[in-house]
Amino acid sequence: MLAPLLAPAKINLALHVTGRRVDGYHLLDSLVAFTALGDRVQVTPAAETSLTVTGPFADAVPAGADNLCLRALDAVGARAHVVLDKRLPPASGIGGGTADAAAVLRALGRHPAHPEALGADLPACLLSRPLRMRGVGELIQPLPLPVLHLVLVNPRVETSTPAVFAALDRRDGDPMAGPVPSADAGSLLRWLETTRNDLQAPALSLRPVVGDCLAALAAQGARFTRMSGSGATCFGVFPTAPAAQAAAQAILAASPGWWVQATATLPGLSPAGAPG
């Protein structure tokens, strides 16, 4: 039995949609970070593949052939029993099933030839360290970034990524301007103000509660706020870990039905999957 691995939440600090291929896949330019918060995945080699799901969001996880953990096993021709402790809300723009599948592959030490075929975020999630992601997810550039203290807020409303892309007005935006500052959080946040999440406006049109999440973070003094991925999870950057913890407690007290967590970004993951 292999030790449980962290499947960290993925945060799109910026996400520009820069084009669309003839096959319908969108071209992206995104600055991605991963957090100390995530699901946990344990993989045990077995004669037959099986999946057990636990955790607060277990009921929302598909257990059949559509499950990305099982698809990941199939992609590398492996058989195993997977125990997934599902702590991140599903369909929330922070990696979810893709991060779980990446953790399974890291546990096995085996990767498919084209991991992006399992999901645009999979190549990034396999590294689980700060990076710039381009193309349809296959072009990865690891980057040094300062640690950011975050509060993640999800109103427990799922968003459909295809629906958000369908509501997108423009699909040929400019890429991010480089280089990405890495010296300190202040420089990075000033640069992030010049960037976008092109999916935030269409997600807001479909799920107006996203705006409430952003407003709640700003009201608690976040230095920077944005939606991650196709939503509906939003994040706020705070100056310190205690400030993030206090903000999370205040937001949860005001909106007890929301999922609210304070965390911090990771500098990276070791090959074994532990923070490093």
Residue pairs with C-beta under 8 A, 6 or more apart in sequence:
1 42
1 44
2 42
2 43
2 44
2 107
3 42
3 272
4 40
4 41
4 42
4 83
4 85
5 40
5 41
5 42
5 43
5 103
5 106
5 107
5 272
5 273
5 274
6 36
6 38
6 39
6 40
6 103
6 128
6 269
6 273
6 274
6 275
7 38
7 39
7 40
7 41
7 88
7 95
7 99
7 100
7 102
7 103
7 125
8 34
8 35
8 36
8 37
8 38
8 95
8 99
8 128
8 266
8 269
9 34
9 35
9 37
9 38
9 88
9 94
9 95
9 99
9 152
9 263
10 32
10 33
10 34
10 94
10 95
10 98
10 99
10 121
10 124
10 125
10 128
10 228
10 229
11 32
11 33
11 34
11 35
11 94
11 150
11 152
11 228
11 235
11 265
12 30
12 31
12 32
12 93
12 197
12 228
12 229
13 30
13 31
13 32
13 33
13 192
13 195
13 226
14 30
14 31
14 176
14 192
14 195
14 196
14 197
14 226
15 28
15 29
15 30
15 31
15 196
15 197
15 198
15 199
15 229
16 28
16 29
16 30
16 173
16 174
16 175
16 176
16 195
16 196
16 198
17 26
17 27
17 28
17 168
17 170
17 171
17 172
17 173
17 198
17 199
18 27
18 28
18 29
18 172
18 173
18 174
18 175
19 26
19 27
19 171
19 172
20 26
20 27
20 171
20 172
21 27
21 136
25 120
25 136
26 136
26 165
26 171
27 134
27 135
27 136
28 120
28 133
28 134
28 135
28 136
28 137
29 132
29 133
29 134
29 175
29 176
30 132
30 133
30 134
31 130
31 131
31 132
31 133
31 143
31 176
31 180
31 192
31 195
32 124
32 130
32 131
32 132
32 133
33 130
33 145
33 148
33 265
33 266
34 95
34 125
34 128
34 129
34 130
34 265
34 266
34 269
35 150
35 152
35 263
35 264
35 265
35 266
36 263
36 264
36 265
36 266
36 275
37 87
37 88
37 152
37 261
37 263
38 87
38 88
38 95
38 99
39 55
39 84
39 85
39 86
39 87
39 88
39 96
39 99
39 100
39 103
40 55
40 84
40 85
40 87
41 69
41 82
41 83
41 84
41 85
41 100
41 103
41 104
41 107
42 82
42 83
42 85
42 107
43 80
43 81
43 82
43 104
43 107
43 108
44 80
44 81
44 82
44 83
45 78
45 79
45 80
46 79
46 80
46 81
47 79
48 79
49 70
49 73
49 74
49 78
49 79
49 80
49 81
49 82
50 81
50 82
51 63
51 67
51 69
51 70
51 81
51 82
51 83
51 84
52 81
52 82
52 83
52 84
53 61
53 63
53 83
53 84
53 86
54 83
54 84
54 85
54 86
55 84
55 85
55 86
55 87
56 86
56 87
57 86
57 87
57 88
57 89
57 90
58 84
58 86
60 86
60 89
60 90
61 67
61 84
61 86
61 90
61 97
64 70
65 71
67 97
68 97
68 98
68 100
68 101
68 118
68 119
69 82
69 84
69 97
69 100
69 101
69 104
70 82
71 101
71 118
72 101
72 102
72 104
72 105
72 112
72 118
73 79
73 80
73 82
73 104
73 108
75 112
75 117
75 118
76 105
76 108
76 110
76 111
76 112
78 108
78 110
80 104
80 108
82 104
84 100
86 100
88 94
88 95
88 96
88 99
89 96
89 154
89 156
89 158
89 233
89 259
90 96
90 97
90 158
91 158
91 159
91 160
91 161
92 154
92 158
92 159
92 229
92 231
92 232
92 233
93 159
93 227
93 228
93 229
93 230
93 231
93 232
93 233
94 152
94 228
94 229
94 233
95 121
95 125
95 229
97 119
98 118
98 119
98 121
98 122
98 125
99 121
99 125
99 128
101 118
101 119
101 122
101 125
102 122
102 125
102 126
102 128
103 125
103 273
105 111
105 112
105 115
105 126
106 126
106 269
106 271
106 272
106 273
107 273
109 271
111 126
112 118
114 138
115 122
115 123
115 126
115 138
116 122
116 123
116 136
116 137
116 138
119 137
120 136
120 137
121 133
121 137
121 229
122 137
123 133
123 137
123 138
123 140
124 131
124 133
124 137
124 140
127 140
127 142
127 268
127 269
128 266
128 268
128 269
128 273
129 142
129 266
129 267
129 268
129 269
130 142
130 143
130 144
130 145
130 265
130 267
130 268
131 140
131 141
131 142
131 143
132 140
132 141
132 143
132 176
132 180
133 139
133 140
133 141
134 141
134 175
142 268
143 180
143 182
144 182
144 267
145 180
145 182
145 188
145 265
145 267
146 182
146 183
146 184
146 185
146 188
147 185
147 264
147 265
147 266
147 267
148 185
148 188
148 237
148 264
148 265
149 237
149 238
149 239
149 240
149 241
149 243
149 244
149 262
149 264
150 235
150 236
150 237
150 238
150 244
150 262
150 263
150 264
150 265
151 217
151 220
151 222
151 235
151 236
151 238
151 244
151 247
151 248
151 251
151 260
151 261
151 262
151 263
152 228
152 233
152 234
152 235
152 259
152 260
152 261
152 262
152 263
153 213
153 216
153 217
153 233
153 234
153 235
153 236
153 251
153 258
153 259
153 260
154 213
154 232
154 233
154 234
154 258
154 259
154 260
155 207
155 209
155 210
155 212
155 213
155 232
155 255
155 257
155 258
155 259
156 257
156 258
156 259
157 207
157 209
157 232
158 232
159 203
159 206
159 207
159 230
159 231
159 232
160 206
160 230
161 229
161 230
163 206
164 199
164 202
164 203
164 206
164 230
164 231
165 199
165 202
165 230
166 202
167 202
167 203
167 205
167 206
168 198
168 199
168 202
169 201
169 202
170 198
173 196
173 198
176 195
177 194
180 188
180 191
181 187
181 188
181 190
181 191
182 188
185 237
185 239
189 223
189 224
189 237
192 224
192 226
193 224
197 226
197 227
197 228
197 229
199 227
199 229
199 230
199 231
200 210
200 226
200 227
200 231
203 210
203 227
203 230
203 231
203 232
204 210
204 211
204 227
207 231
207 232
209 232
210 227
210 231
210 232
210 234
212 255
213 227
213 232
213 233
213 234
213 258
214 225
214 226
214 227
214 234
216 251
216 254
216 255
217 225
217 234
217 235
217 236
217 247
217 251
218 225
218 236
220 236
220 238
220 246
220 247
220 250
220 251
221 238
221 243
221 247
222 236
222 237
222 238
222 247
223 236
223 237
223 238
223 239
224 236
224 237
225 234
225 235
225 236
225 237
226 234
226 235
227 233
227 234
227 235
228 234
228 235
236 247
238 244
238 247
241 262
241 264
244 262
244 263
244 264
245 262
247 262
248 260
248 261
248 262
251 258
251 260
252 258
252 260
266 275
267 275
267 276
268 275
268 276
269 275
269 276
270 276
